[in-house]
């Protein structure tokens, strides 16, 4: 029989939406109330499951990006030598650095909320829950540009991402949250709106396995799980949730994980870097999901 269709359908539902929007607006208001230098330009936007509409009931922390556009970090490694040289002549070294922007954002948040409500994590600044908002992980970053072409400031092409450093190790982290979102929209459209509900089904399966002590909480973080399902071919989605679940796990059992990308399609999902997942952990999650189906 497997997991009943009504149960899977229930697991496909999205979690709270209004409180994530209120949290985003609260962070934006906090930053807008700060007296910034005229030269500082930044964007504030959601990322993660709340942005991608893949959040489930019980999700709490809202991921908010605060991205400086005053300063950017350019990656010209893919450019031919003449374009690299031209880039170097056009752009000079920045004077307003990531650490300066981070310090200003911290001051803005602590001035708006109480200092005790804001703490520094290794990758994000934590803002505690308020009366009308969820707890937030605020990622403070610079714009990142992965250059594909540079002929001039009016004739250039790059992939936009974000870059920041970890607090403890001072390790550079690069990600592409806007591409992550754009690709989720395309995937959902390509699967006739089955992709995002299916991600929510698998997230609830993971939660069920954690709650019943089958897997540990750190085995399958939400971001990695979403990227895993993103790699499942579009034709495996649709008809009903039982067929979609079985099609997905059966495909995942037989596939080679080595070439899987994150949803942004710029970074590999599996590897040894701290921002990558373990193939063994992914295989364990798939196997335990199959066992859950078989023993329901």
CORVENRA-V836426 format. One record per run of one state. SS is the DSSP state (2 for helix, 1 for strand, 0 for the rest). FROM is the first residue (numbers start at 1). LEN is the number of residues. Records with the same first field share a line. If there is no record, write none. Layout:
SS: FROM-LEN, FROM-LEN
//
This chain:
0: 1-4, 12-6, 33-9, 48-1, 53-9, 76-5, 91-7, 113-2, 121-4, 128-2, 131-2, 134-2, 153-2, 166-6, 176-1, 191-4, 212-10, 231-3, 237-4, 255-2, 260-1, 262-6, 269-1, 271-6, 278-1, 295-2
2: 5-7, 18-15, 49-4, 81-10, 98-15, 115-3, 177-14, 195-17, 222-9, 234-3, 241-14, 257-3, 279-16
1: 42-6, 62-14, 118-3, 125-3, 130-1, 133-1, 136-17, 155-11, 172-4, 261-1, 268-1, 270-1, 277-1
//
